[in-house]
Amino acid sequence: MTPGKVAIVTDSTSDLPAQLARSRRITIVPLTLNFEGRSLLDGVDIRPTEFYRKLPNATTHPTTSQPAPGRFAETYAELLNTHDAIVSIHISERLSGTYASAVQGAELTDAKRVHVIDSQLASMSLGLLTLAASELVAQGAAAEAVVAKVNDMREHVQTYFSVATLEFLRRGGRIGRASALLGSVLQVKPVLCIRDGLVTPLERVRTFDRALNRVIEMTRALDRGQGLCVIVGHADAEADAERVARELEPVAETLMIQPLGPVVGAHAGPGVVGVGCYPADLLPLGLKRVASAQTRG
């Protein structure tokens, strides 16, 4: 890498394929999955396919933990050897302690040169925002300009998803405002979003298929005439994700399908399908179907 460039860092809850992250010069700091008596680095020691295969037979619910501040400090120190500054973008502070850990890591290295951002997002949407930051760096933007643009774009990145069951969100303590849906006597499927950094219910429909239709409709409604940047994420539900992607393809400037990593999957549960998206006129990415369940590195 050319010295003087801005480095982009995120965490593994961005669920970006390793190959794509490498090609966009994005450094990923992994969270830890505590599963079946082992502590595994998310996306490094355990991949989505293995995790979702083992999950149904797990005897205890998997838990997760954020990277230690020292892990961030090591990453930052190494990058600052070859870069003038770092922009580090992370999962919502209201969903994880990762942002706070990154802030501490910055303070242990060089807080003036390391800019840590709370994305107020997760998974597909965090991945999109991180890709946007890497695009800005590729265009030659300075760290302060990247931070300003990312903070501005953050308000326009939407996350719509549905879960097969709310149980995983409840067990993992990430259910947020969707706790209002627990205990319903009706067999309904929730349409959820992330708002103010929290999981928030939007609607209840009778079937998962209808929930996905609403996700598609709400996503398409965001198009302002120049298409959308879209990542479709799923937890062991590739066929459903492919259907959502096909429906969104006509309005997508950028379109990717990617599996949710083990840490996100531990909280969302298998069967989740969702969309992270923003209007492409904010910053086109020019990526089409570059990642699928088979190619996540």
C-alpha positions as CSV (number, residue, x, y, z in Angstrom):
1,M,0.0,0.0,0.0
2,T,1.1,3.5,-0.7
3,P,2.2,5.3,2.5
4,G,0.0,8.3,3.3
5,K,-3.2,6.6,2.4
6,V,-6.1,6.2,4.8
7,A,-6.7,2.7,6.1
8,I,-10.2,1.4,6.5
9,V,-10.9,-1.0,9.4
10,T,-14.2,-2.7,10.4
11,D,-15.1,-5.7,12.5
12,S,-16.4,-9.2,11.5
13,T,-20.0,-8.3,12.0
14,S,-19.8,-6.4,8.7
15,D,-20.0,-9.9,7.2
16,L,-17.9,-8.9,4.2
17,P,-16.4,-11.7,2.2
18,A,-12.6,-11.9,3.0
19,Q,-11.7,-11.8,-0.7
20,L,-13.8,-8.6,-1.3
21,A,-12.3,-7.0,1.8
22,R,-8.8,-7.8,0.6
23,S,-9.4,-6.4,-2.8
24,R,-10.9,-3.2,-1.3
25,R,-8.0,-3.0,1.3
26,I,-10.3,-3.3,4.3
27,T,-8.9,-4.7,7.5
28,I,-11.4,-6.9,9.5
29,V,-11.0,-7.3,13.2
30,P,-12.8,-10.5,14.3
31,L,-15.2,-10.9,17.2
32,T,-15.2,-14.1,19.1
33,L,-17.9,-16.8,19.0
34,N,-18.1,-19.0,22.2
35,F,-19.6,-22.2,20.9
36,E,-19.5,-25.8,22.2
37,G,-16.8,-25.0,24.7
38,R,-14.5,-23.3,22.3
39,S,-13.6,-19.7,21.6
40,L,-13.5,-19.2,17.9
41,L,-12.6,-16.1,15.9
42,D,-15.6,-15.1,13.7
43,G,-15.0,-15.9,10.1
44,V,-11.4,-17.1,10.8
45,D,-11.7,-20.2,13.0
46,I,-15.3,-20.9,11.9
47,R,-17.1,-20.1,8.7
48,P,-20.9,-19.7,8.2
49,T,-21.5,-23.1,6.6
50,E,-19.9,-25.0,9.4
51,F,-21.7,-22.9,12.1
52,Y,-25.1,-23.3,10.6
53,R,-24.5,-27.1,10.2
54,K,-23.6,-27.5,13.9
55,L,-26.1,-25.0,15.4
56,P,-29.3,-27.2,15.4
57,N,-27.5,-29.8,17.5
58,A,-25.7,-27.4,19.9
59,T,-26.3,-28.3,23.5
60,T,-25.9,-24.6,24.7
61,H,-26.8,-21.3,23.1
62,P,-23.7,-19.7,21.5
63,T,-22.5,-16.5,22.9
64,T,-20.2,-13.8,21.5
65,S,-17.6,-11.3,22.7
66,Q,-16.0,-8.2,21.3
67,P,-12.3,-7.9,20.4
68,A,-10.2,-6.7,23.3
69,P,-8.9,-3.1,23.1
70,G,-5.4,-4.6,22.7
71,R,-6.4,-6.4,19.6
72,F,-7.5,-3.1,18.0
73,A,-4.4,-1.3,19.3
74,E,-2.2,-3.9,17.6
75,T,-4.1,-3.6,14.3
76,Y,-4.0,0.2,14.4
77,A,-0.3,0.3,15.3
78,E,0.6,-1.9,12.4
79,L,-1.5,0.1,9.9
80,L,-0.1,3.4,11.1
81,N,3.3,2.3,10.0
82,T,2.2,2.6,6.4
83,H,-0.8,5.1,6.6
84,D,-1.3,8.6,7.8
85,A,-4.7,7.9,9.3
86,I,-7.3,5.2,10.0
87,V,-11.1,5.2,9.7
88,S,-12.5,2.4,11.8
89,I,-16.2,1.7,11.4
90,H,-18.1,-0.7,13.7
91,I,-21.3,-2.4,14.7
92,S,-23.9,-0.3,16.6
93,E,-22.7,0.6,20.1
94,R,-26.2,-0.4,21.3
95,L,-25.7,-4.0,20.0
96,S,-22.1,-4.7,21.0
97,G,-19.2,-3.4,23.1
98,T,-17.0,-3.5,19.9
99,Y,-17.2,0.2,19.3
100,A,-16.1,1.0,22.9
101,S,-13.3,-1.5,22.6
102,A,-12.1,0.2,19.3
103,V,-12.2,3.6,21.0
104,Q,-9.9,2.3,23.7
105,G,-7.7,0.7,21.1
106,A,-7.4,4.1,19.4
107,E,-6.5,5.8,22.7
108,L,-3.7,3.1,23.2
109,T,-2.2,4.0,19.9
110,D,-2.9,7.5,18.4
111,A,-6.4,8.9,19.0
112,K,-5.6,11.8,16.7
113,R,-4.9,9.6,13.7
114,V,-7.5,6.9,14.4
115,H,-11.1,7.9,13.7
116,V,-13.6,5.4,15.2
117,I,-17.2,5.5,14.0
118,D,-20.3,4.0,15.5
119,S,-22.2,2.9,12.4
120,Q,-25.4,2.5,14.4
121,L,-25.8,-0.5,12.0
122,A,-24.9,-4.1,11.7
123,S,-24.1,-6.9,9.2
124,M,-25.1,-6.1,5.6
125,S,-25.6,-2.4,6.3
126,L,-22.3,-2.1,8.2
127,G,-20.6,-3.9,5.2
128,L,-22.1,-1.4,2.8
129,L,-21.0,1.6,4.8
130,T,-17.5,0.2,5.0
131,L,-17.4,-0.4,1.3
132,A,-18.5,3.2,0.8
133,A,-15.6,4.3,3.0
134,S,-13.1,2.2,1.0
135,E,-14.5,3.7,-2.2
136,L,-13.9,7.2,-0.9
137,V,-10.3,6.3,0.0
138,A,-9.8,4.9,-3.5
139,Q,-11.0,8.3,-4.9
140,G,-8.3,10.0,-2.8
141,A,-10.4,11.4,0.1
142,A,-8.6,12.4,3.3
143,A,-9.6,10.8,6.6
144,E,-11.7,13.8,7.8
145,A,-13.6,13.8,4.5
146,V,-14.3,10.1,4.8
147,V,-15.5,10.5,8.4
148,A,-17.8,13.3,7.4
149,K,-19.3,11.4,4.4
150,V,-19.7,8.2,6.3
151,N,-21.5,10.0,9.2
152,D,-23.8,11.7,6.6
153,M,-24.5,8.5,4.7
154,R,-25.2,6.5,7.9
155,E,-28.6,8.2,8.2
156,H,-29.6,7.0,4.8
157,V,-28.5,3.3,5.1
158,Q,-31.6,1.1,5.8
159,T,-31.8,-2.4,7.1
160,Y,-34.9,-4.5,6.6
161,F,-35.1,-8.2,7.6
162,S,-37.2,-11.0,8.9
163,V,-36.3,-13.8,11.3
164,A,-37.6,-17.4,11.4
165,T,-37.9,-17.0,15.1
166,L,-37.4,-14.2,17.7
167,E,-35.9,-16.7,20.1
168,F,-32.3,-16.1,19.1
169,L,-32.6,-12.3,19.4
170,R,-34.2,-12.8,22.8
171,R,-31.6,-15.2,24.1
172,G,-28.7,-13.1,22.9
173,G,-30.2,-9.9,24.5
174,R,-30.3,-8.2,21.1
175,I,-34.1,-8.1,20.7
176,G,-34.4,-4.4,21.4
177,R,-37.8,-2.9,20.7
178,A,-38.9,-6.1,19.0
179,S,-39.5,-7.5,22.6
180,A,-43.0,-6.1,22.1
181,L,-43.7,-9.0,19.7
182,L,-42.8,-11.7,22.1
183,G,-45.6,-13.8,23.5
184,S,-48.0,-13.2,20.7
185,V,-50.6,-15.9,20.4
186,L,-50.8,-15.4,16.7
187,Q,-48.3,-17.2,14.5
188,V,-46.9,-14.1,12.8
189,K,-43.6,-13.2,11.1
190,P,-42.0,-9.9,12.0
191,V,-40.6,-7.4,9.6
192,L,-37.8,-5.7,11.4
193,C,-35.3,-2.9,10.9
194,I,-32.4,-1.3,12.7
195,R,-33.3,2.1,13.9
196,D,-31.2,4.3,16.3
197,G,-28.9,1.4,16.5
198,L,-31.5,-1.0,17.8
199,V,-33.6,-3.9,16.4
200,T,-37.0,-2.3,15.8
201,P,-40.3,-3.9,14.6
202,L,-42.0,-2.4,11.6
203,E,-44.8,-4.8,10.8
204,R,-46.3,-8.3,11.5
205,V,-47.4,-10.5,8.6
206,R,-48.8,-14.0,8.5
207,T,-46.1,-15.8,6.6
208,F,-42.3,-15.5,6.1
209,D,-42.9,-15.2,2.3
210,R,-45.1,-12.1,2.9
211,A,-42.4,-10.8,5.2
212,L,-39.8,-11.1,2.5
213,N,-42.2,-9.4,0.0
214,R,-42.5,-6.4,2.4
215,V,-38.7,-6.3,2.7
216,I,-38.5,-6.1,-1.1
217,E,-41.2,-3.5,-1.4
218,M,-39.7,-1.2,1.3
219,T,-36.2,-1.6,-0.3
220,R,-37.5,-0.7,-3.8
221,A,-39.3,2.4,-2.4
222,L,-35.9,3.9,-1.5
223,D,-34.8,4.2,-5.1
224,R,-34.5,7.9,-6.1
225,G,-34.1,7.2,-9.8
226,Q,-30.4,6.2,-9.9
227,G,-30.8,2.7,-8.4
228,L,-29.8,1.3,-5.0
229,C,-26.6,-0.2,-3.4
230,V,-27.9,-3.4,-1.9
231,I,-26.5,-6.3,0.0
232,V,-28.8,-9.3,0.7
233,G,-27.7,-11.2,3.8
234,H,-29.0,-14.6,4.9
235,A,-28.4,-17.2,7.6
236,D,-28.5,-20.6,5.9
237,A,-31.4,-19.4,3.6
238,E,-29.7,-19.0,0.3
239,A,-32.8,-19.8,-1.8
240,D,-34.8,-17.0,-0.1
241,A,-31.9,-14.6,-0.4
242,E,-31.6,-15.4,-4.2
243,R,-35.3,-14.7,-4.6
244,V,-35.0,-11.3,-2.9
245,A,-31.9,-10.4,-5.0
246,R,-33.7,-11.3,-8.2
247,E,-36.6,-9.1,-7.3
248,L,-34.2,-6.2,-6.5
249,E,-31.9,-6.6,-9.5
250,P,-33.8,-4.2,-11.8
251,V,-33.2,-1.3,-9.3
252,A,-29.8,-2.3,-8.0
253,E,-26.6,-0.4,-9.0
254,T,-24.7,-2.6,-6.6
255,L,-26.0,-6.1,-5.6
256,M,-24.4,-8.7,-3.5
257,I,-25.6,-11.8,-1.7
258,Q,-23.6,-12.9,1.4
259,P,-24.1,-15.3,4.3
260,L,-24.4,-13.8,7.8
261,G,-21.3,-14.7,9.8
262,P,-21.4,-16.9,12.9
263,V,-21.4,-14.0,15.4
264,V,-24.4,-12.3,13.7
265,G,-26.0,-15.6,13.1
266,A,-25.7,-16.5,16.8
267,H,-28.0,-13.6,17.6
268,A,-30.3,-13.6,14.6
269,G,-30.7,-17.4,14.3
270,P,-30.9,-19.6,11.2
271,G,-33.4,-18.7,8.4
272,V,-32.9,-14.9,8.6
273,V,-33.0,-13.0,5.4
274,G,-32.4,-9.2,5.2
275,V,-31.3,-6.3,3.1
276,G,-28.9,-3.5,3.7
277,C,-29.3,-0.7,1.2
278,Y,-29.0,3.0,0.4
279,P,-29.8,5.2,-2.7
280,A,-26.9,4.9,-5.1
281,D,-26.8,8.6,-5.9
282,L,-25.1,9.0,-2.4
283,L,-22.1,7.0,-3.6
284,P,-22.3,4.3,-6.3
285,L,-20.1,1.3,-5.7
286,G,-20.3,-0.5,-9.0
287,L,-20.4,-4.0,-7.6
288,K,-22.7,-6.6,-9.0
289,R,-23.2,-10.1,-7.6
290,V,-19.6,-10.3,-6.5
291,A,-20.2,-12.5,-3.5
292,S,-22.4,-15.5,-2.7
293,A,-22.6,-18.2,0.0
294,Q,-20.1,-20.2,-1.9
295,T,-17.4,-17.5,-2.3
296,R,-17.3,-16.1,1.2
297,G,-13.6,-16.4,2.0
